[in-house]
Amino acid sequence: MDRYRIKERTESACKNIPKTLNIRGQLMSLKPPVVMGILNVTPDSFFAGSRQQDESAIRKRIETIIAEGGAFVDVGGYSSRPDANEVAPEEEWRRVATALKILRDDYPEVPVSVDTFRVAIARRAVEEYGVAMINDISGGEMDENMFETVAALKVPYILMHSRGIPQTKQQSTDYQHLIEEILLYFAEKLRTLRLLGVSDVIIDPGFGFSKTLDQNYELMRHLNDFSRLLECPLLVAISRKKMIYNLLDTTTEESLNGTTALNTFALLQGADMLRVHDVKEAVEAVKIISKLKQG
């Protein structure tokens, strides 16, 4: 499997697509790159500092994301860590709806994405609360109607690479050619999405999902291939993940410096969006790299 073949398959899917997103009828430029602040309305997300459940904590987190320069708030009600419990659709909706109501009523100017692999959650979030984007960790694999639903809703879609379900994702790390296989995965799914009329697709290589520590770093080293060959906006989500704290022999709580180092590298490799817990540090990295690139 070579990259010329991948390039041939992707040309009609993403050719000459500008680095902008249609957010509720307004074009948002991704130059300079933008930062997405994570709002986890869960009791068990892998980084304890990101868990916000009551209305007061949710409101405080939103205000922090805005004050520190976040362009999006990404709301998730289902933890994707391998040992997390299954969450019923009704419970996932209850969690995210609490945050979405606050965002709609008190922060209507803030673009919101919802982190879900379920069509029912995605549809209600857009139709009832005006959510601007869907962030799907399964790439449409866990709900076969996701692609058609996103096309009908006419919202941008974050297409992530993974294998299996969150609880078993780390059991599927057998690749013969890691980069080529992931590029081909995106090329085929992008073609399907384009044929359905989905014009705004953001690529997320899926760091920490179905990849070993070494594979995550191989993927990071080749990040520019995804921006260059797929020619779609590129999102990087490595904030405080195991690939950082396991390598550094530290903890999630102590992995901010490593996160910033990797985010900086990702920006140099063409990342257009950073999904993070620590918005201020990511925004500062964007400003510095953008300044360096002006020369």
Summary of the structure (lengths in Angstrom):
residues: 295
radius of gyration: 17.7
end to end distance: 37.4
largest distance: 52.0
contacts: 990
relative contact order: 0.15
helix: 48%
strand: 15%
